[in-house]
Amino acid sequence: MALSYKARRRLSLVVLLIGLPLYVVVAVNLVSWIDRPSILVELAVYVGLGVLWILPLRPIFMGVGQPDPDTADTGADRSK
């Protein structure tokens, strides 16, 4: 089942405002649980975890910054 444009926008906002900060807390706790490794290992873990969170959520964020494809754009200026 594909999510609608509005649902993807709302879900992406929830992920960015609630999910991502929680993920950062978990990542920092994971690195501190390893007993402060060398700076290169720590950097590799943070970079790996920074890329890992987006992979399963990529379909949610695809096209969210674009105009709503469900609305018919007549080319008229909507600000008036």
URWOTA-V855231 format. One record per residue. PSI is psi in radians with two decimals (none if undefined). OMEGA is omega in degrees with one decimal (NA if undefined). Layout:
PSI	OMEGA
PSI	OMEGA
This chain:
2.16	179.9
2.47	177.7
2.55	176.3
2.92	-179.5
-0.78	-179.9
-0.70	179.9
-0.71	177.7
-0.67	177.8
-0.80	-179.7
-0.77	-179.7
-0.68	178.4
-0.63	176.9
-0.73	177.7
-0.74	179.6
-0.76	-177.3
-0.61	-176.4
-0.50	-177.0
-0.86	-175.0
-0.77	-177.8
-0.78	175.6
-0.66	176.4
-0.69	178.5
-0.66	178.1
-0.74	178.3
-0.75	178.8
-0.73	-179.8
-0.76	179.6
-0.72	177.6
-0.61	177.9
-0.75	179.4
-0.66	178.6
-0.44	178.1
-0.41	179.9
0.02	179.4
0.90	173.6
1.40	178.2
-3.12	178.0
2.82	-173.6
-0.61	179.4
-0.69	177.2
-0.73	178.7
-0.75	177.5
-0.75	179.1
-0.68	178.5
-0.78	-179.9
-0.71	177.8
-0.76	178.1
-0.80	178.4
-0.52	177.9
-0.54	177.1
-0.59	-174.5
-0.59	-175.6
-0.50	-175.1
-0.41	-175.3
-0.87	178.8
-0.31	-177.0
0.04	-177.3
-0.75	179.6
-0.48	179.6
-0.66	-174.9
-0.18	-177.7
2.09	174.4
0.14	-177.9
-0.54	-179.6
-0.10	-179.9
2.85	175.4
2.70	-178.5
2.06	-178.8
-0.24	-178.4
-0.36	-179.9
2.51	178.7
2.04	179.7
2.05	-179.2
-0.06	-179.0
-0.06	179.5
2.69	177.9
2.07	-176.6
-0.16	-176.9
-0.19	-178.0
none	NA
